[in-house]
Amino acid sequence: MKGGVRVEKKIDYKGIIKKIGMEKLIIILICGIALIYLSVPAGENDKKNRSELKIVDKKEIEMSGNEYSKELEYRLKEILNRIDGISEVNVMITLKSGNESVVLTEDSIQENERRDTDENGAVSEQSEYKKEEVVVYEKNSNGETIPYVVKENVPKVEGVAIIAKGAEKTENMIKITSVVKALFDVEVHKISVVGIS
């Protein structure tokens, strides 16, 4: 306000549009709509799809120790057959243990204190402390109650035995041993490499 007179300033929208450009305004509008769409919580269908994907992933992980070792053997054999001077590779892998599922637990803690006064006026205090782990459960897509798994541990490799043509040469034996050590983090004394003549 100047001297009691109100001054209104008009915004020139056409000038702003010309200054920014129609193409840039359309891009800004599209980005705004995309941001609004992405900020809306997922619907039931999206949640269902995510849980189905999670179940598929668990099934892929849930292979027996024997299947897992066979898969590792196959992949290692494929890699070793590509090393120059090595052929006719046979591999055997032993595992320390089977698959392990780590489930989510909650700690339930109970504390009880009790004071007793006997006839002579002597006070005795007793404290009881009880801690218990309770497994957390969830419902799967079939409505079954199952433990909530937070981590799947695959079996660790215990030892590796390799028989291959060309492995009798020292440089090839070193190559094979270093590949196995890098892939499985197995100590060198648990890797056996034998050559075929």
C-alpha positions, 0 to 999 in steps of 0.5 A, a space after each residue: 500500500 502506498 499512501 492509503 492506496 492499494 496497488 495490485 500487481 498483475 501476474 503476466 502468465 503469458 509472459 512467464 509461459 513464453 519465458 520458460 517455454 511450453 515444452 519445459 512446462 509440459 516436462 515439469 507437469 509430467 514430472 509432477 504427475 510422476 512424483 504424485 503417482 510414485 508417492 501413493 502407497 502400493 495397493 493390494 495387488 502390488 503387495 500380493 505380487 511382492 509376496 509371491 516374488 519373495 516365495 519364489 526366491 525362497 524356493 530357489 534358495 531351498 535346495 538340498 545340500 546335495 543339489 547345492 554342491 552339484 551346482 557349485 561343482 558344475 560351475 567350477 568345472 565350467 570355469 576350470 575348463 576355460 583355463 589354458 592347458 587344462 581339460 577333462 576336469 572332474 570336481 567334487 565339493 564337500 559341504 560343512 552343513 546344510 542350509 540354515 534359516 535364521 528366524 526373527 525373535 523377540 525377547 520377553 523379559 519378566 522381573 519379579 521382586 518380593 520383600 518378606 518380613 518375618 516375625 522378628 522384623 528381619 526383611 528378606 528380598 528376592 529378585 527373579 529375572 526371567 528372559 525368554 526368546 519368542 519366535 515371530 511368525 507371519 502368514 504366507 500367501 496360503 494363510 499358513 503361519 510360518 516363522 519370519 525368516 530374516 536370513 538364509 545361510 547357504 552351506 559353507 564349502 568344507 573341501 574341494 577335490 579336482 582331477 584334470 588333464 594338465 593339472 600335473 604341471 605346477 603352474 596349472 596346479 597353482 592356477 586351479 588352487 587360486 581359483 578355488 581359494 578365491 571362489 570358496 574361501 577354502 584353506 589351501 590344505 583343503 584343496 586337492 588337485 590331481 593331474 591326469 596324464 
